[in-house]
């Protein structure tokens, strides 16, 4: 009974403790740099480019779907076991479509510059 209460309490307090130490240490480092006269632009976070995020997830979904289809075909028409065919084809085609996405993003980046 006590374990059901103590384990989640310990887990959440550990997570909170880690984040508290990380944030307070980062704040102390920044304050020390400001006191020494560092430029405030050091602390500006980089904006992430999420313009191709939907393309990436879409291509991953198509790759997973293709992997499931090919895995089903392999398990039906060959002697390859279903436990091997599905995961291998899902990872193979998901990875291939993500590599294709990287090439598309690289080409788009080169075209815009």
C-alpha positions as semicolon CSV with decimal commas, in nm:
position;residue;x (nm);y (nm);z (nm)
1;X;0,000;0,000;0,000
2;X;0,275;0,244;0,091
3;X;0,464;0,161;-0,229
4;X;0,168;0,273;-0,438
5;X;0,199;0,618;-0,285
6;X;0,574;0,645;-0,237
7;X;0,691;0,544;-0,584
8;X;0,499;0,812;-0,780
9;X;0,586;1,068;-0,512
10;X;0,957;0,989;-0,542
11;X;0,945;0,991;-0,924
12;X;0,768;1,328;-0,949
13;X;0,982;1,488;-0,679
14;X;1,296;1,367;-0,856
15;X;1,178;1,513;-1,186
16;X;1,091;1,840;-1,014
17;X;1,429;1,845;-0,841
18;X;1,618;1,793;-1,166
19;X;1,431;2,074;-1,341
20;X;1,472;2,306;-1,042
21;X;1,848;2,252;-1,029
22;X;1,878;2,296;-1,406
23;X;1,679;2,620;-1,414
24;X;1,845;2,771;-1,106
25;X;2,194;2,684;-1,234
26;X;2,116;2,834;-1,574
27;X;1,987;3,150;-1,406
28;X;2,300;3,181;-1,191
29;X;2,525;3,137;-1,494
30;X;2,337;3,403;-1,687
31;X;2,344;3,646;-1,397
32;X;2,721;3,596;-1,362
33;X;2,771;3,664;-1,733
34;X;2,556;3,977;-1,715
35;X;2,755;4,104;-1,416
36;X;3,075;4,058;-1,615
37;X;2,931;4,263;-1,900
38;X;2,836;3,993;-2,150
39;X;2,603;4,082;-2,434
40;X;2,240;3,989;-2,374
41;X;2,211;3,845;-2,725
42;X;2,392;3,536;-2,595
43;X;2,072;3,432;-2,422
44;X;1,844;3,466;-2,722
45;X;1,712;3,127;-2,821
46;X;1,726;3,016;-3,179
47;X;1,396;3,008;-3,360
48;X;1,326;2,666;-3,493
49;X;1,198;2,624;-3,844
50;X;0,879;2,419;-3,833
51;X;0,772;2,492;-4,189
52;X;0,842;2,140;-4,313
53;X;0,717;1,960;-4,002
54;X;0,391;1,856;-4,165
55;X;0,580;1,727;-4,467
56;X;0,810;1,526;-4,242
57;X;0,525;1,368;-4,044
58;X;0,327;1,307;-4,361
59;X;0,616;1,130;-4,529
60;X;0,680;0,926;-4,214
61;X;0,314;0,821;-4,204
62;X;0,322;0,722;-4,571
63;X;0,644;0,528;-4,509
64;X;0,490;0,343;-4,214
65;X;0,181;0,264;-4,419
66;X;0,392;0,137;-4,706
67;X;0,596;-0,069;-4,460
68;X;0,282;-0,229;-4,318
69;X;0,158;-0,310;-4,668
70;X;0,488;-0,460;-4,781
71;X;0,524;-0,647;-4,451
72;X;0,180;-0,798;-4,500
73;X;0,267;-0,900;-4,855
74;X;0,596;-1,054;-4,740
75;X;0,434;-1,251;-4,461
76;X;0,158;-1,377;-4,692
77;X;0,357;-1,471;-5,002
78;X;0,695;-1,572;-4,859
79;X;0,819;-1,793;-4,580
80;X;0,920;-1,486;-4,380
81;X;0,759;-1,481;-4,037
82;X;0,506;-1,209;-3,959
83;X;0,699;-1,109;-3,645
84;X;0,999;-1,023;-3,863
85;X;0,828;-0,889;-4,174
86;X;0,619;-0,614;-4,018
87;X;0,874;-0,436;-3,794
88;X;1,154;-0,463;-4,048
89;X;0,948;-0,319;-4,331
90;X;0,797;-0,046;-4,112
91;X;1,141;0,072;-4,001
92;X;1,289;0,032;-4,348
93;X;1,024;0,231;-4,532
94;X;0,978;0,484;-4,251
95;X;1,352;0,552;-4,262
96;X;1,361;0,567;-4,640
97;X;1,080;0,821;-4,650
98;X;1,254;1,033;-4,382
99;X;1,574;1,025;-4,588
100;X;1,367;1,135;-4,887
101;X;1,226;1,416;-4,674
102;X;1,579;1,528;-4,586
103;X;1,666;1,550;-4,955
104;X;1,349;1,749;-5,025
105;X;1,425;1,991;-4,739
106;X;1,785;2,027;-4,860
107;X;1,665;2,105;-5,212
108;X;1,410;2,358;-5,083
109;X;1,677;2,525;-4,870
110;X;1,913;2,550;-5,167
111;X;1,636;2,694;-5,388
112;X;1,545;2,966;-5,140
113;X;1,904;3,088;-5,099
